[in-house]
Amino acid sequence: MRINRLLSKEDEAVANADVNLELLNPLIEKYKGKKGNLIPILQGTQSLFGFIPKEAFVKISEETGLKISDMYGVATFYSQFRLHPVGKHIIKVCHGTACHVQNANSISDALKESLKVNDGGTTEDGLFTLESVACLGCCSLAPVMMIGEDTFGKLTSTESIKVIKEIRLKEYN
């Protein structure tokens, strides 16, 4: 269920258009020369931009001596890191065993159709990103999805779409 997180040339141009690398300076100063700094620097970078821009890898490498290949290896290994912008609300649909047998696929399919995105995709308005995940640890609520910190359980495909519509209404009102 690993999502392809590499960018096309067009996506890359859009993703990196508004990146102010100066925002990295305090983060780099905080961790520069410290042992075990790679993950905290990547986490801090993602916290600043919502993802890790290509230019950030270059700046961090130049100023800390960390190898781009090492940073990229860590960023692509751990699913917490993102290499492209995501929506304001990340929808995580569980596809673990309990959710799978309770028809999580129908929830994902309904959300894909309603949002007009594929797994890992972001809606045109930048409001939602849809992700399939291996487990959310809420097996007793199967099938389940999380949006931000909110958990929605015992879902049907119709109920999942209703949740999305309610969020959209709150955003645009």
C-alpha positions in Angstrom: 0.0 0.0 0.0 3.0 2.3 -0.3 2.0 5.4 -2.2 4.2 6.6 -5.0 5.4 9.9 -3.7 7.7 11.0 -6.5 6.7 14.1 -8.4 6.2 14.7 -12.1 8.1 17.7 -13.6 4.9 19.7 -13.6 4.0 18.8 -10.0 7.6 19.6 -8.9 7.4 23.1 -10.4 4.1 23.8 -8.6 5.3 22.2 -5.3 8.4 24.3 -5.1 7.1 27.6 -6.4 6.5 29.3 -3.0 9.3 27.8 -0.8 11.1 30.3 1.4 14.3 28.5 2.3 15.2 31.2 4.8 12.7 29.6 7.2 15.1 26.7 7.5 17.9 28.8 9.1 16.8 28.5 12.8 16.2 24.7 12.3 19.6 24.1 10.7 21.3 26.2 13.5 19.5 24.2 16.2 20.6 20.8 14.8 23.8 21.6 12.9 26.7 19.3 14.1 24.5 17.3 16.5 24.5 13.6 16.4 21.3 12.0 15.2 20.1 15.2 13.5 18.8 13.8 10.3 15.3 12.8 11.3 14.6 15.9 13.5 15.8 18.2 10.6 13.5 16.4 8.2 10.6 16.5 10.6 11.2 20.2 11.2 11.4 20.9 7.5 8.1 19.1 6.9 6.5 21.0 9.8 7.5 24.3 8.1 6.4 23.5 4.6 3.9 20.7 5.0 6.2 18.5 2.9 10.0 18.4 2.1 10.8 20.4 -1.0 13.6 19.4 -3.3 15.4 22.7 -2.6 15.3 22.0 1.1 17.3 18.8 0.7 20.0 20.8 -1.1 20.2 23.7 1.4 20.3 21.2 4.4 23.0 19.2 2.7 25.1 22.3 1.9 24.8 23.7 5.5 25.0 20.6 7.6 27.1 18.2 5.5 24.3 15.6 5.5 24.3 13.6 2.2 21.2 14.2 0.0 21.1 10.4 -0.7 20.9 9.7 3.1 18.2 12.3 3.6 16.2 11.1 0.6 16.6 7.5 1.8 15.1 8.3 5.2 12.4 10.5 3.7 11.2 7.8 1.3 11.5 4.9 3.8 9.3 6.5 6.5 5.7 7.1 5.5 5.5 10.1 7.8 7.5 12.2 5.3 6.1 13.7 2.2 7.8 14.9 -0.9 4.9 16.9 -2.3 2.2 19.2 -0.9 -0.9 17.5 0.6 -4.4 18.7 1.3 -5.5 20.6 4.3 -7.3 17.4 5.5 -5.6 14.0 5.1 -8.1 11.2 4.9 -6.6 7.9 6.1 -8.7 4.9 5.2 -7.7 1.8 7.2 -7.1 -1.4 5.1 -5.9 -3.6 7.9 -7.4 -7.1 8.3 -10.4 -6.1 10.4 -11.3 -3.2 8.1 -10.6 -5.2 5.0 -13.1 -7.9 5.9 -15.6 -5.2 6.8 -15.4 -3.8 3.3 -12.9 -1.0 3.5 -12.4 -1.2 -0.2 -16.0 0.1 -0.8 -15.2 3.1 1.4 -12.0 3.9 -0.5 -13.7 3.5 -3.8 -16.6 5.8 -2.8 -14.2 8.4 -1.6 -12.1 8.2 -4.8 -15.2 8.7 -6.9 -16.6 11.5 -4.7 -13.3 13.4 -4.4 -12.2 12.6 -8.0 -8.7 11.5 -6.8 -6.7 8.2 -6.7 -5.1 6.8 -3.6 -2.4 9.3 -2.6 -4.0 12.1 -4.6 -5.1 15.6 -3.5 -8.3 17.3 -4.6 -8.0 20.2 -7.0 -9.0 22.6 -4.3 -6.2 21.4 -2.1 -8.7 20.5 0.7 -8.3 16.7 0.9 -5.6 14.1 0.3 -6.8 10.5 0.3 -4.5 7.7 1.7 -4.9 4.0 2.2 -3.0 2.9 5.3 -2.2 -0.5 6.7 -3.7 -0.1 10.2 -5.1 2.7 12.4 -5.3 0.6 15.5 -9.0 0.9 15.8 -10.0 -2.7 14.9 -13.2 -2.6 17.1 -14.5 0.3 15.0 -13.9 -1.4 11.6 -14.1 -0.2 9.0 -12.5 3.1 10.0 -11.0 6.3 8.6 -9.2 9.2 10.2 -9.3 12.8 9.2 -6.7 14.7 11.1 -7.2 13.7 14.7 -10.8 12.6 14.2 -11.7 8.9 13.9 -14.8 7.7 12.2 -15.8 4.1 12.7 -18.4 1.5 11.7 -18.6 3.3 8.4 -20.4 2.6 5.2 -19.4 4.2 1.9 -22.4 6.6 2.1 -21.5 7.7 5.7 -17.8 8.3 4.6 -19.0 10.6 1.8 -21.3 12.4 4.2 -18.4 13.2 6.6 -16.4 14.7 3.7 -19.4 16.8 2.6 -19.8 18.1 6.1 -16.1 19.1 6.3 -16.4 20.8 2.9 -19.4 22.8 4.1 -17.6 24.0 7.2 -14.6 25.0 5.1 -16.6 27.1 2.6 -19.0 28.7 5.1 
